[in-house]
Amino acid sequence: MVVSILHRATGIALSLAGLAVLTWWLVALSKGPDAYATFDKASHHPLGIVVLVGLTWSFFQHLLSGIRHLTMDTGAAFELGVNKRFAVLTIIGSVVLTALLWAWLMGVRP
Amino acid sequence: MSLGESSSPLGKVRGLGSAREGGEHWLTERVTSIALLLLGTWFIASLLLLPKLDPQTFTEWLRAPSGAIPMALLIIVGFKHALDGMKVFIDDYVHEPGSNFVINTLLLFVAVAGGAIALFALASLVFGAPA
């Protein structure tokens, strides 16, 4: 149930904040270095980083719980144990993927 | 059609069944989600594989067809999927037909405008003079 609510909450976050940031980024890129500097500054601000980390986590959570919903649309994974394990895995997966992505962006290499 | 206490369970649900629409919306949401599974993975993987995360590298990446075409699709399918998802959310919580129509129409306008702005920005990157 928590994962179902998260699916909706992350979907709304991605729809509103995610697409807004994507659009802002594209517009800033298309307008040249000066406009991009504003975006760059905002995206490196501590608050901006919190938003971006939140959006990447939302992306992975929504993607993984989306796969879960698609699986359940086929009628599979309704057994209590399987269903619960799948739900927990989406949360672990999204946190791990977010951590890996940001570690990579900060220059950590295996 | 009687809906009184004395009517049978079958009688109560007759005429209150399927709205005979919505199936396509439901299916579209799933189809766009599968497309976004691919496009979203492409977007994240591309960002991770770019040598640098500066405007020059981004622009070079998005000016090439291999960057521009998936990005255009990501914008179109992303905004469509967001619109479909937000509609489900609004329909779940705003039941009064008037407000429901107003909010859904507003949402449609915002989504189409946002998608158009993002596509135009991408187009000016691709077809504009090199920075």
gemmi code that builds the backbone of each chain (N, CA, C; Angstrom):
import gemmi

chains = {
    "A": [
        ("MET", (0.825, -1.198, 0.000), (0.000, 0.000, 0.000), (0.869, 1.262, 0.000)),
        ("VAL", (1.933, 1.248, 0.813), (2.863, 2.386, 0.828), (3.438, 2.608, -0.571)),
        ("VAL", (3.815, 1.500, -1.224), (4.442, 1.604, -2.546), (3.447, 2.137, -3.568)),
        ("SER", (2.178, 1.764, -3.405), (1.150, 2.266, -4.305), (0.986, 3.781, -4.165)),
        ("ILE", (1.013, 4.254, -2.901), (0.917, 5.699, -2.659), (2.163, 6.387, -3.206)),
        ("LEU", (3.332, 5.763, -2.987), (4.581, 6.332, -3.496), (4.540, 6.454, -5.009)),
        ("HIS", (3.918, 5.460, -5.672), (3.843, 5.494, -7.135), (3.116, 6.756, -7.587)),
        ("ARG", (2.038, 7.050, -6.878), (1.247, 8.227, -7.224), (2.000, 9.511, -6.867)),
        ("ALA", (2.574, 9.552, -5.671), (3.280, 10.762, -5.226), (4.479, 11.060, -6.132)),
        ("THR", (5.267, 10.023, -6.459), (6.429, 10.257, -7.323), (5.966, 10.619, -8.734)),
        ("GLY", (4.854, 10.071, -9.166), (4.319, 10.420, -10.485), (3.948, 11.893, -10.555)),
        ("ILE", (3.323, 12.397, -9.483), (2.965, 13.817, -9.450), (4.222, 14.678, -9.395)),
        ("ALA", (5.201, 14.250, -8.586), (6.461, 15.011, -8.494), (7.152, 15.082, -9.850)),
        ("LEU", (7.185, 13.947, -10.552), (7.840, 13.922, -11.861), (7.068, 14.760, -12.876)),
        ("SER", (5.740, 14.708, -12.812), (4.910, 15.470, -13.754), (5.109, 16.968, -13.570)),
        ("LEU", (5.091, 17.409, -12.313), (5.171, 18.843, -12.061), (6.623, 19.315, -12.036)),
        ("ALA", (7.404, 18.827, -11.073), (8.784, 19.313, -10.927), (9.706, 18.727, -11.994)),
        ("GLY", (9.564, 17.440, -12.271), (10.473, 16.771, -13.207), (10.418, 17.375, -14.594)),
        ("LEU", (9.206, 17.497, -15.137), (9.076, 18.049, -16.489), (9.413, 19.532, -16.519)),
        ("ALA", (9.157, 20.228, -15.410), (9.522, 21.650, -15.345), (11.044, 21.804, -15.416)),
        ("VAL", (11.769, 20.982, -14.658), (13.237, 21.058, -14.671), (13.777, 20.662, -16.049)),
        ("LEU", (13.209, 19.613, -16.636), (13.651, 19.178, -17.970), (13.460, 20.311, -18.992)),
        ("THR", (12.270, 20.953, -18.939), (11.971, 22.036, -19.875), (12.894, 23.236, -19.634)),
        ("TRP", (13.080, 23.576, -18.369), (13.971, 24.684, -18.012), (15.379, 24.408, -18.532)),
        ("TRP", (15.842, 23.186, -18.337), (17.189, 22.798, -18.772), (17.326, 22.952, -20.297)),
        ("LEU", (16.317, 22.477, -21.049), (16.370, 22.575, -22.514), (16.323, 24.030, -22.973)),
        ("VAL", (15.443, 24.827, -22.349), (15.337, 26.236, -22.718), (16.659, 26.946, -22.419)),
        ("ALA", (17.233, 26.667, -21.240), (18.501, 27.294, -20.856), (19.604, 26.926, -21.843)),
        ("LEU", (19.660, 25.656, -22.223), (20.664, 25.210, -23.196), (20.502, 25.937, -24.524)),
        ("SER", (19.246, 26.090, -24.956), (18.980, 26.660, -26.284), (19.254, 28.164, -26.312)),
        ("LYS", (19.298, 28.791, -25.123), (19.471, 30.249, -25.106), (20.919, 30.677, -24.934)),
        ("GLY", (21.816, 29.721, -24.847), (23.225, 30.084, -24.792), (23.802, 30.164, -23.386)),
        ("PRO", (25.099, 30.446, -23.286), (25.862, 30.345, -22.041), (25.289, 31.160, -20.884)),
        ("ASP", (24.830, 32.399, -21.166), (24.365, 33.246, -20.057), (23.130, 32.671, -19.377)),
        ("ALA", (22.155, 32.243, -20.205), (20.940, 31.645, -19.654), (21.293, 30.343, -18.948)),
        ("TYR", (22.246, 29.605, -19.505), (22.591, 28.334, -18.889), (23.254, 28.537, -17.528)),
        ("ALA", (23.992, 29.648, -17.390), (24.677, 29.924, -16.116), (23.674, 29.993, -14.959)),
        ("THR", (22.475, 30.559, -15.231), (21.440, 30.650, -14.198), (20.974, 29.263, -13.779)),
        ("PHE", (20.726, 28.417, -14.783), (20.304, 27.046, -14.480), (21.414, 26.317, -13.728)),
        ("ASP", (22.627, 26.498, -14.192), (23.780, 25.821, -13.599), (23.933, 26.196, -12.122)),
        ("LYS", (23.740, 27.492, -11.853), (23.874, 27.989, -10.487), (22.792, 27.359, -9.593)),
        ("ALA", (21.554, 27.359, -10.103), (20.441, 26.796, -9.333), (20.651, 25.300, -9.089)),
        ("SER", (21.153, 24.593, -10.108), (21.297, 23.139, -9.971), (22.479, 22.758, -9.078)),
        ("HIS", (23.360, 23.733, -8.783), (24.472, 23.441, -7.869), (24.226, 23.990, -6.466)),
        ("HIS", (23.148, 24.737, -6.314), (22.745, 25.227, -4.998), (22.313, 24.019, -4.162)),
        ("PRO", (22.617, 24.016, -2.839), (22.212, 22.871, -1.989), (20.742, 22.485, -2.171)),
        ("LEU", (19.875, 23.510, -2.251), (18.445, 23.235, -2.411), (18.165, 22.595, -3.782)),
        ("GLY", (18.883, 23.085, -4.793), (18.746, 22.525, -6.137), (19.169, 21.068, -6.176)),
        ("ILE", (20.244, 20.762, -5.448), (20.729, 19.379, -5.415), (19.704, 18.478, -4.718)),
        ("VAL", (19.095, 19.013, -3.628), (18.046, 18.241, -2.943), (16.914, 17.919, -3.920)),
        ("VAL", (16.510, 18.921, -4.710), (15.431, 18.712, -5.694), (15.854, 17.661, -6.730)),
        ("LEU", (17.082, 17.783, -7.238), (17.531, 16.849, -8.275), (17.673, 15.425, -7.734)),
        ("VAL", (18.208, 15.295, -6.501), (18.302, 13.956, -5.910), (16.890, 13.406, -5.688)),
        ("GLY", (15.986, 14.257, -5.205), (14.599, 13.844, -5.016), (13.959, 13.381, -6.320)),
        ("LEU", (14.261, 14.102, -7.394), (13.675, 13.740, -8.693), (14.277, 12.442, -9.232)),
        ("THR", (15.584, 12.240, -9.034), (16.161, 10.980, -9.525), (15.596, 9.804, -8.723)),
        ("TRP", (15.448, 10.003, -7.397), (14.849, 8.921, -6.617), (13.412, 8.682, -7.077)),
        ("SER", (12.654, 9.765, -7.289), (11.273, 9.637, -7.763), (11.224, 8.883, -9.086)),
        ("PHE", (12.173, 9.218, -9.984), (12.222, 8.558, -11.286), (12.406, 7.054, -11.110)),
        ("PHE", (13.399, 6.648, -10.313), (13.670, 5.216, -10.146), (12.531, 4.517, -9.397)),
        ("GLN", (11.983, 5.186, -8.371), (10.878, 4.578, -7.624), (9.665, 4.379, -8.542)),
        ("HIS", (9.349, 5.424, -9.329), (8.184, 5.340, -10.217), (8.409, 4.291, -11.308)),
        ("LEU", (9.659, 4.219, -11.792), (9.988, 3.228, -12.829), (9.825, 1.800, -12.281)),
        ("LEU", (10.386, 1.568, -11.080), (10.336, 0.205, -10.518), (8.924, -0.166, -10.074)),
        ("SER", (8.214, 0.767, -9.412), (6.840, 0.426, -9.016), (5.946, 0.370, -10.253)),
        ("GLY", (6.341, 1.084, -11.315), (5.612, 0.981, -12.583), (5.748, -0.406, -13.176)),
        ("ILE", (6.967, -0.960, -13.116), (7.173, -2.336, -13.589), (6.324, -3.297, -12.756)),
        ("ARG", (6.258, -3.010, -11.447), (5.441, -3.848, -10.560), (3.968, -3.790, -10.977)),
        ("HIS", (3.492, -2.581, -11.280), (2.084, -2.453, -11.672), (1.815, -3.138, -13.010)),
        ("LEU", (2.776, -3.008, -13.946), (2.597, -3.679, -15.248), (2.531, -5.192, -15.053)),
        ("THR", (3.386, -5.709, -14.166), (3.369, -7.145, -13.869), (2.023, -7.557, -13.293)),
        ("MET", (1.515, -6.700, -12.351), (0.242, -7.033, -11.714), (-0.924, -6.893, -12.693)),
        ("ASP", (-0.754, -6.026, -13.712), (-1.796, -5.903, -14.742), (-1.986, -7.212, -15.504)),
        ("THR", (-0.925, -8.027, -15.544), (-1.048, -9.311, -16.240), (-1.707, -10.359, -15.340)),
        ("GLY", (-1.969, -9.978, -14.082), (-2.594, -10.915, -13.156), (-1.598, -11.651, -12.292)),
        ("ALA", (-0.314, -11.336, -12.455), (0.731, -12.023, -11.692), (1.079, -11.258, -10.417)),
        ("ALA", (1.798, -11.925, -9.536), (2.371, -11.326, -8.323), (1.326, -10.773, -7.348)),
        ("PHE", (0.156, -11.423, -7.283), (-0.842, -11.011, -6.295), (-0.739, -11.818, -5.001)),
        ("GLU", (0.051, -12.922, -5.003), (0.208, -13.695, -3.798), (0.851, -12.803, -2.739)),
        ("LEU", (0.350, -12.898, -1.492), (0.766, -11.945, -0.463), (2.274, -11.818, -0.315)),
        ("GLY", (2.957, -12.967, -0.200), (4.404, -12.952, 0.021), (5.149, -12.324, -1.138)),
        ("VAL", (4.827, -12.788, -2.337), (5.478, -12.287, -3.553), (5.230, -10.796, -3.713)),
        ("ASN", (3.986, -10.407, -3.510), (3.584, -9.018, -3.667), (4.358, -8.112, -2.722)),
        ("LYS", (4.455, -8.536, -1.467), (5.151, -7.750, -0.440), (6.629, -7.631, -0.789)),
        ("ARG", (7.228, -8.756, -1.182), (8.661, -8.763, -1.493), (8.946, -7.823, -2.684)),
        ("PHE", (8.093, -7.895, -3.689), (8.208, -7.051, -4.879), (8.150, -5.575, -4.470)),
        ("ALA", (7.187, -5.257, -3.581), (7.020, -3.869, -3.146), (8.268, -3.367, -2.422)),
        ("VAL", (8.781, -4.201, -1.504), (9.975, -3.807, -0.745), (11.164, -3.640, -1.688)),
        ("LEU", (11.254, -4.548, -2.684), (12.369, -4.478, -3.637), (12.368, -3.170, -4.436)),
        ("THR", (11.172, -2.625, -4.741), (11.147, -1.375, -5.508), (11.792, -0.249, -4.693)),
        ("ILE", (11.547, -0.266, -3.365), (12.118, 0.798, -2.523), (13.629, 0.626, -2.395)),
        ("ILE", (14.064, -0.612, -2.114), (15.509, -0.856, -2.015), (16.176, -0.497, -3.340)),
        ("GLY", (15.566, -0.950, -4.433), (16.125, -0.700, -5.757), (16.255, 0.788, -6.061)),
        ("SER", (15.202, 1.558, -5.754), (15.242, 2.979, -6.098), (16.302, 3.711, -5.285)),
        ("VAL", (16.436, 3.329, -4.003), (17.448, 3.989, -3.161), (18.861, 3.632, -3.641)),
        ("VAL", (19.073, 2.346, -3.955), (20.395, 1.905, -4.424), (20.749, 2.587, -5.753)),
        ("LEU", (19.801, 2.603, -6.695), (20.069, 3.202, -8.012), (20.353, 4.702, -7.886)),
        ("THR", (19.596, 5.379, -7.002), (19.826, 6.813, -6.804), (21.228, 7.044, -6.235)),
        ("ALA", (21.616, 6.230, -5.242), (22.944, 6.363, -4.623), (24.033, 6.109, -5.664)),
        ("LEU", (23.853, 5.063, -6.482), (24.853, 4.735, -7.507), (24.983, 5.873, -8.520)),
        ("LEU", (23.840, 6.396, -8.961), (23.866, 7.463, -9.966), (24.610, 8.689, -9.455)),
        ("TRP", (24.297, 9.082, -8.208), (24.934, 10.299, -7.686), (26.396, 10.056, -7.342)),
        ("ALA", (26.733, 8.840, -6.946), (28.145, 8.513, -6.715), (28.908, 8.648, -8.027)),
        ("TRP", (28.298, 8.131, -9.106), (28.929, 8.210, -10.432), (29.084, 9.674, -10.863)),
        ("LEU", (28.009, 10.466, -10.656), (28.057, 11.885, -11.047), (29.124, 12.645, -10.257)),
        ("MET", (29.404, 12.186, -9.018), (30.415, 12.862, -8.205), (31.810, 12.312, -8.473)),
        ("GLY", (31.904, 11.449, -9.503), (33.226, 11.006, -9.936), (33.701, 9.698, -9.344)),
        ("VAL", (32.856, 9.031, -8.570), (33.250, 7.735, -8.023), (33.183, 6.692, -9.133)),
        ("ARG", (34.273, 5.986, -9.374), (34.301, 4.949, -10.417), (34.671, 3.611, -9.796)),
        ("PRO", (34.049, 2.517, -10.291), (34.361, 1.202, -9.726), (35.808, 0.781, -10.025)),
    ],
    "B": [
        ("MET", (-36.344, 2.391, -13.971), (-35.310, 1.730, -13.156), (-35.535, 2.081, -11.690)),
        ("SER", (-35.716, 1.083, -10.872), (-35.949, 1.342, -9.461), (-34.669, 1.155, -8.669)),
        ("LEU", (-34.369, 2.141, -7.801), (-33.177, 2.020, -6.955), (-33.571, 1.942, -5.492)),
        ("GLY", (-34.874, 1.741, -5.249), (-35.360, 1.718, -3.875), (-34.885, 0.508, -3.095)),
        ("GLU", (-35.216, 0.490, -1.809), (-34.801, -0.587, -0.916), (-35.283, -1.953, -1.401)),
        ("SER", (-36.443, -1.923, -2.075), (-37.045, -3.197, -2.445), (-36.473, -3.788, -3.722)),
        ("SER", (-35.645, -3.015, -4.451), (-35.141, -3.553, -5.717), (-34.045, -4.589, -5.455)),
        ("SER", (-33.911, -5.485, -6.405), (-32.930, -6.562, -6.249), (-31.521, -6.009, -6.485)),
        ("PRO", (-30.480, -6.713, -6.016), (-29.106, -6.259, -6.261), (-28.854, -6.032, -7.741)),
        ("LEU", (-29.370, -6.907, -8.590), (-29.168, -6.749, -10.039), (-29.822, -5.459, -10.519)),
        ("GLY", (-31.034, -5.221, -10.009), (-31.757, -4.018, -10.389), (-30.987, -2.754, -10.010)),
        ("LYS", (-30.281, -2.810, -8.868), (-29.570, -1.618, -8.403), (-28.399, -1.265, -9.298)),
        ("VAL", (-27.735, -2.278, -9.850), (-26.546, -1.975, -10.654), (-26.880, -1.781, -12.128)),
        ("ARG", (-28.061, -2.175, -12.547), (-28.421, -1.987, -13.963), (-28.389, -0.512, -14.325)),
        ("GLY", (-27.727, -0.205, -15.399), (-27.661, 1.183, -15.833), (-26.580, 1.967, -15.122)),
        ("LEU", (-25.929, 1.340, -14.114), (-24.863, 2.048, -13.396), (-23.507, 1.434, -13.725)),
        ("GLY", (-23.466, 0.669, -14.777), (-22.246, -0.078, -15.077), (-21.194, 0.739, -15.778)),
        ("SER", (-20.471, 0.099, -16.665), (-19.352, 0.708, -17.375), (-19.755, 2.013, -18.020)),
        ("ALA", (-18.831, 2.982, -17.977), (-19.084, 4.256, -18.634), (-18.903, 4.114, -20.139)),
        ("ARG", (-18.485, 2.937, -20.582), (-18.220, 2.638, -21.994), (-17.119, 3.518, -22.576)),
        ("GLU", (-16.299, 4.046, -21.703), (-15.114, 4.762, -22.174), (-14.060, 4.665, -21.080)),
        ("GLY", (-12.835, 5.008, -21.405), (-11.785, 4.948, -20.394), (-10.811, 3.828, -20.658)),
        ("GLY", (-11.267, 2.811, -21.401), (-10.379, 1.691, -21.696), (-9.141, 2.134, -22.468)),
        ("GLU", (-9.376, 3.040, -23.400), (-8.270, 3.516, -24.229), (-7.276, 4.331, -23.399)),
        ("HIS", (-7.826, 5.149, -22.489), (-6.975, 5.956, -21.601), (-6.096, 5.035, -20.752)),
        ("TRP", (-6.716, 3.997, -20.209), (-6.001, 3.030, -19.364), (-4.866, 2.376, -20.150)),
        ("LEU", (-5.189, 1.965, -21.373), (-4.195, 1.260, -22.192), (-3.076, 2.214, -22.628)),
        ("THR", (-3.454, 3.443, -23.008), (-2.449, 4.434, -23.425), (-1.441, 4.682, -22.309)),
        ("GLU", (-1.957, 4.764, -21.069), (-1.082, 4.990, -19.925), (-0.028, 3.881, -19.828)),
        ("ARG", (-0.465, 2.642, -20.080), (0.478, 1.505, -20.012), (1.464, 1.517, -21.176)),
        ("VAL", (0.959, 1.801, -22.364), (1.842, 1.794, -23.544), (2.897, 2.898, -23.419)),
        ("THR", (2.470, 4.106, -22.993), (3.459, 5.179, -22.830), (4.432, 4.844, -21.709)),
        ("SER", (3.975, 4.099, -20.686), (4.890, 3.746, -19.596), (5.995, 2.818, -20.102)),
        ("ILE", (5.638, 1.921, -21.016), (6.658, 1.015, -21.573), (7.641, 1.813, -22.437)),
        ("ALA", (7.112, 2.763, -23.209), (7.983, 3.617, -24.017), (8.937, 4.409, -23.127)),
        ("LEU", (8.406, 4.906, -21.986), (9.234, 5.715, -21.092), (10.266, 4.868, -20.349)),
        ("LEU", (9.959, 3.588, -20.190), (10.936, 2.664, -19.609), (12.200, 2.689, -20.475)),
        ("LEU", (11.984, 2.658, -21.807), (13.114, 2.689, -22.748), (13.734, 4.086, -22.814)),
        ("LEU", (12.886, 5.112, -23.019), (13.401, 6.472, -23.193), (14.046, 7.003, -21.913)),
        ("GLY", (13.457, 6.674, -20.762), (14.013, 7.116, -19.486), (15.366, 6.471, -19.225)),
        ("THR", (15.452, 5.184, -19.517), (16.728, 4.478, -19.346), (17.778, 5.062, -20.293)),
        ("TRP", (17.357, 5.348, -21.529), (18.271, 5.983, -22.495), (18.781, 7.317, -21.952)),
        ("PHE", (17.873, 8.130, -21.387), (18.234, 9.457, -20.898), (19.262, 9.365, -19.766)),
        ("ILE", (18.963, 8.519, -18.778), (19.873, 8.379, -17.627), (21.219, 7.812, -18.084)),
        ("ALA", (21.170, 6.755, -18.907), (22.407, 6.117, -19.370), (23.250, 7.118, -20.162)),
        ("SER", (22.596, 7.923, -21.020), (23.330, 8.905, -21.818), (24.024, 9.930, -20.933)),
        ("LEU", (23.288, 10.417, -19.912), (23.884, 11.402, -19.001), (25.118, 10.822, -18.315)),
        ("LEU", (24.996, 9.548, -17.916), (26.113, 8.917, -17.205), (27.308, 8.704, -18.121)),
        ("LEU", (27.056, 8.507, -19.416), (28.149, 8.189, -20.343), (28.771, 9.440, -20.976)),
        ("LEU", (28.117, 10.602, -20.809), (28.712, 11.826, -21.363), (30.047, 12.095, -20.666)),
        ("PRO", (31.064, 12.503, -21.444), (32.377, 12.743, -20.842), (32.342, 13.874, -19.820)),
        ("LYS", (31.536, 14.917, -20.095), (31.427, 16.046, -19.161), (29.976, 16.489, -19.100)),
        ("LEU", (29.596, 17.120, -17.977), (28.217, 17.600, -17.857), (28.204, 19.123, -17.982)),
        ("ASP", (28.721, 19.635, -19.095), (28.685, 21.079, -19.312), (27.821, 21.380, -20.555)),
        ("PRO", (27.408, 22.655, -20.711), (26.478, 22.984, -21.794), (26.997, 22.601, -23.180)),
        ("GLN", (28.315, 22.720, -23.418), (28.863, 22.369, -24.730), (28.629, 20.888, -25.029)),
        ("THR", (28.931, 20.042, -24.038), (28.752, 18.596, -24.236), (27.278, 18.249, -24.427)),
        ("PHE", (26.404, 18.847, -23.586), (24.952, 18.603, -23.714), (24.476, 18.985, -25.119)),
        ("THR", (24.894, 20.178, -25.574), (24.432, 20.684, -26.867), (24.897, 19.778, -28.000)),
        ("GLU", (26.171, 19.389, -27.954), (26.723, 18.504, -28.978), (25.924, 17.192, -29.026)),
        ("TRP", (25.624, 16.659, -27.824), (24.869, 15.408, -27.707), (23.477, 15.555, -28.318)),
        ("LEU", (22.791, 16.672, -27.989), (21.393, 16.833, -28.419), (21.267, 17.310, -29.858)),
        ("ARG", (22.340, 17.865, -30.437), (22.279, 18.303, -31.830), (22.365, 17.128, -32.799)),
        ("ALA", (23.017, 16.048, -32.369), (23.116, 14.856, -33.222), (21.767, 14.145, -33.250)),
        ("PRO", (21.403, 13.539, -34.398), (20.117, 12.817, -34.486), (19.969, 11.760, -33.392)),
        ("SER", (21.071, 11.113, -33.016), (21.005, 10.060, -31.996), (20.630, 10.621, -30.628)),
        ("GLY", (20.802, 11.934, -30.441), (20.369, 12.553, -29.194), (19.030, 13.253, -29.360)),
        ("ALA", (18.886, 13.959, -30.506), (17.704, 14.795, -30.718), (16.424, 13.975, -30.848)),
        ("ILE", (16.499, 12.865, -31.585), (15.278, 12.090, -31.840), (14.733, 11.436, -30.564)),
        ("PRO", (15.555, 10.702, -29.809), (15.017, 10.160, -28.553), (14.578, 11.260, -27.584)),
        ("MET", (15.273, 12.399, -27.582), (14.874, 13.480, -26.675), (13.512, 14.034, -27.063)),
        ("ALA", (13.263, 14.197, -28.370), (11.953, 14.665, -28.823), (10.869, 13.670, -28.395)),
        ("LEU", (11.166, 12.382, -28.544), (10.194, 11.360, -28.140), (9.976, 11.386, -26.628)),
        ("LEU", (11.074, 11.563, -25.879), (10.970, 11.616, -24.418), (10.063, 12.777, -23.991)),
        ("ILE", (10.211, 13.919, -24.653), (9.375, 15.089, -24.327), (7.899, 14.771, -24.620)),
        ("ILE", (7.626, 14.274, -25.839), (6.240, 14.030, -26.245), (5.593, 12.957, -25.360)),
        ("VAL", (6.268, 11.817, -25.240), (5.685, 10.712, -24.473), (5.649, 11.051, -22.983)),
        ("GLY", (6.679, 11.772, -22.511), (6.726, 12.158, -21.096), (5.561, 13.056, -20.717)),
        ("PHE", (5.322, 14.090, -21.520), (4.202, 14.994, -21.220), (2.860, 14.270, -21.361)),
        ("LYS", (2.735, 13.387, -22.349), (1.482, 12.646, -22.533), (1.208, 11.729, -21.328)),
        ("HIS", (2.256, 11.023, -20.889), (2.107, 10.112, -19.751), (1.782, 10.901, -18.469)),
        ("ALA", (2.442, 12.058, -18.303), (2.171, 12.900, -17.131), (0.717, 13.383, -17.157)),
        ("LEU", (0.256, 13.794, -18.346), (-1.122, 14.252, -18.494), (-2.106, 13.136, -18.139)),
        ("ASP", (-1.864, 11.939, -18.667), (-2.752, 10.801, -18.388), (-2.758, 10.449, -16.903)),
        ("GLY", (-1.567, 10.470, -16.286), (-1.463, 10.118, -14.867), (-2.134, 11.155, -13.985)),
        ("MET", (-1.898, 12.425, -14.291), (-2.501, 13.493, -13.483), (-4.022, 13.474, -13.611)),
        ("LYS", (-4.519, 13.073, -14.791), (-5.976, 12.995, -14.984), (-6.596, 11.945, -14.047)),
        ("VAL", (-5.907, 10.816, -13.897), (-6.398, 9.775, -12.987), (-6.475, 10.330, -11.571)),
        ("PHE", (-5.407, 11.046, -11.181), (-5.342, 11.642, -9.845), (-6.488, 12.634, -9.642)),
        ("ILE", (-6.701, 13.511, -10.623), (-7.773, 14.517, -10.514), (-9.153, 13.846, -10.487)),
        ("ASP", (-9.362, 12.856, -11.375), (-10.661, 12.174, -11.415), (-10.960, 11.442, -10.104)),
        ("ASP", (-9.890, 11.027, -9.389), (-10.095, 10.341, -8.119), (-10.556, 11.278, -7.009)),
        ("TYR", (-10.167, 12.555, -7.116), (-10.420, 13.455, -5.990), (-11.383, 14.594, -6.295)),
        ("VAL", (-11.564, 14.940, -7.567), (-12.480, 16.040, -7.909), (-13.690, 15.447, -8.617)),
        ("HIS", (-14.781, 15.291, -7.861), (-15.943, 14.575, -8.392), (-16.990, 15.484, -9.009)),
        ("GLU", (-17.009, 16.737, -8.584), (-18.032, 17.657, -9.090), (-17.736, 17.900, -10.577)),
        ("PRO", (-18.704, 17.580, -11.478), (-18.414, 17.599, -12.918), (-17.848, 18.921, -13.424)),
        ("GLY", (-18.357, 20.047, -12.925), (-17.894, 21.348, -13.380), (-16.417, 21.565, -13.062)),
        ("SER", (-16.056, 21.381, -11.756), (-14.666, 21.573, -11.350), (-13.763, 20.572, -12.041)),
        ("ASN", (-14.265, 19.341, -12.181), (-13.479, 18.288, -12.830), (-13.121, 18.706, -14.253)),
        ("PHE", (-14.095, 19.228, -14.970), (-13.863, 19.658, -16.352), (-12.864, 20.810, -16.404)),
        ("VAL", (-13.059, 21.791, -15.507), (-12.176, 22.967, -15.503), (-10.724, 22.552, -15.211)),
        ("ILE", (-10.544, 21.739, -14.176), (-9.174, 21.363, -13.788), (-8.532, 20.488, -14.864)),
        ("ASN", (-9.299, 19.557, -15.428), (-8.736, 18.700, -16.476), (-8.386, 19.498, -17.735)),
        ("THR", (-9.213, 20.501, -18.049), (-8.920, 21.319, -19.228), (-7.668, 22.165, -18.993)),
        ("LEU", (-7.575, 22.734, -17.778), (-6.393, 23.513, -17.397), (-5.140, 22.644, -17.495)),
        ("LEU", (-5.251, 21.423, -16.960), (-4.138, 20.477, -16.985), (-3.715, 20.175, -18.424)),
        ("LEU", (-4.709, 19.973, -19.294), (-4.417, 19.690, -20.702), (-3.645, 20.843, -21.343)),
        ("PHE", (-4.105, 22.080, -21.067), (-3.448, 23.262, -21.652), (-2.005, 23.360, -21.152)),
        ("VAL", (-1.815, 23.168, -19.826), (-0.468, 23.286, -19.258), (0.456, 22.222, -19.858)),
        ("ALA", (-0.072, 21.002, -20.001), (0.755, 19.915, -20.528), (1.142, 20.178, -21.983)),
        ("VAL", (0.175, 20.606, -22.789), (0.471, 20.856, -24.205), (1.433, 22.040, -24.343)),
        ("ALA", (1.207, 23.102, -23.551), (2.092, 24.269, -23.606), (3.507, 23.872, -23.173)),
        ("GLY", (3.608, 23.131, -22.071), (4.924, 22.705, -21.574), (5.652, 21.863, -22.605)),
        ("GLY", (4.952, 20.920, -23.192), (5.561, 20.066, -24.204), (6.015, 20.875, -25.413)),
        ("ALA", (5.198, 21.862, -25.807), (5.543, 22.694, -26.960), (6.792, 23.526, -26.672)),
        ("ILE", (6.872, 24.078, -25.452), (8.045, 24.889, -25.081), (9.307, 24.024, -25.103)),
        ("ALA", (9.206, 22.820, -24.517), (10.372, 21.930, -24.479), (10.782, 21.518, -25.892)),
        ("LEU", (9.809, 21.205, -26.736), (10.123, 20.807, -28.119), (10.742, 21.961, -28.900)),
        ("PHE", (10.209, 23.182, -28.664), (10.751, 24.341, -29.377), (12.199, 24.588, -28.957)),
        ("ALA", (12.468, 24.450, -27.647), (13.837, 24.639, -27.166), (14.769, 23.619, -27.808)),
        ("LEU", (14.313, 22.379, -27.881), (15.131, 21.332, -28.508), (15.357, 21.648, -29.989)),
        ("ALA", (14.288, 22.093, -30.666), (14.407, 22.415, -32.087), (15.387, 23.564, -32.314)),
        ("SER", (15.349, 24.572, -31.447), (16.287, 25.687, -31.667), (17.723, 25.242, -31.388)),
        ("LEU", (17.882, 24.279, -30.465), (19.228, 23.708, -30.230), (19.724, 23.019, -31.488)),
        ("VAL", (18.815, 22.208, -32.078), (19.216, 21.357, -33.203), (19.394, 22.169, -34.490)),
        ("PHE", (18.439, 23.081, -34.750), (18.447, 23.761, -36.042), (19.039, 25.173, -35.969)),
        ("GLY", (19.254, 25.672, -34.744), (19.828, 27.002, -34.597), (21.312, 27.011, -34.933)),
        ("ALA", (21.884, 28.207, -34.925), (23.311, 28.317, -35.208), (24.097, 27.698, -34.051)),
        ("PRO", (25.202, 27.027, -34.353), (25.996, 26.426, -33.286), (26.463, 27.494, -32.300)),
        ("ALA", (26.387, 27.180, -31.017), (26.743, 28.156, -29.985), (28.253, 28.434, -30.034)),
    ],
}
model = gemmi.Model(1)
for chain_id, residues in chains.items():
    chain = gemmi.Chain(chain_id)
    for i, (resn, *xyz) in enumerate(residues, 1):
        res = gemmi.Residue()
        res.name, res.seqid = resn, gemmi.SeqId(i, " ")
        for name, pos in zip(("N", "CA", "C"), xyz):
            atom = gemmi.Atom()
            atom.name, atom.element = name, gemmi.Element(name[0])
            atom.pos, atom.b_iso = gemmi.Position(*pos), 0.0
            res.add_atom(atom)
        chain.add_residue(res)
    model.add_chain(chain)
structure = gemmi.Structure()
structure.add_model(model)
structure.setup_entities()
